[in-house]
Amino acid sequence: MASAVKPITILIADDHQVFNDGLRSLLRSVGSRYQVVDQVYTGAGILPAIQNVHPDLVLLDINLPNRIGLNRAREVVQAFPQVRVIIISMYSYQTFVDELKGIGVAGYLLKSASQQELFTCLQNVVDGIPYFDPKSGSKAGTLHPEDDLLQRFKLSPRELEIITLLKQGFDTPEIAKRLFLLTETVKIHRKNIYYKLAVNNLAELIQFADEQGL
């Protein structure tokens, strides 16, 4: 009798609980191939969780604009070289991607990626093949120009994420699905974004995003 295939164990580290929980539900929906063994919502909890549950993979996005996620990725790679780290992020700047490659992460996936792209990334990394989202590294420029936008326009990281997805052509229901949010929640975010940026419609918002290099 053939022995059962050992599931790939995953630790999810993301400070947005709704996204964290939604990703867990998505991974559970595909059967026994992937097993989420723990979830953490702060950077400080990552290393203790790895020590406790010994995952095969870590899916990581902990407040990356402030470099916390990048620093944690470096710590995980150094302390647990057998654990493969996949960064899930909204940022696609080449300098950022290059720095992560230098650290030694196994994969990089944009939050705008489809479910199929997520599972392709996971399978490649499990097979020992680094996977970097083909859309990542598509922008030149400074490492985190978005940080300045957050401060100047008093945007939240979530609002900036939604602006990026709107510019990429996703509508409100699609954004809600990708970020594991309610459609009404995305509508509220859009209303707040328009108010903060003093824009009246999507065309003006996209023009703003273009001007800011998003």
Secondary structure, 3 states (H helix, E strand, C coil): CCCCCCCEEEEEEECCHHHHHHHHHHHHCCCCCEEEEEEECCHHHHHHHHHHHCCCEEEEECCHHHCHHHHHHHHHHHHCCCCEEEEEECCCEHHHHHHHHHHCCCEEEECCCCHHHHHHHHHHHHCCCCEECCCCCCECCCCCCHHHHHHHCCCCHHHHHHHHHHHCCCCHHHHHHHHCCCHHHHHHHHHHHHHHHCCCCHHHHHHHHHHCCC
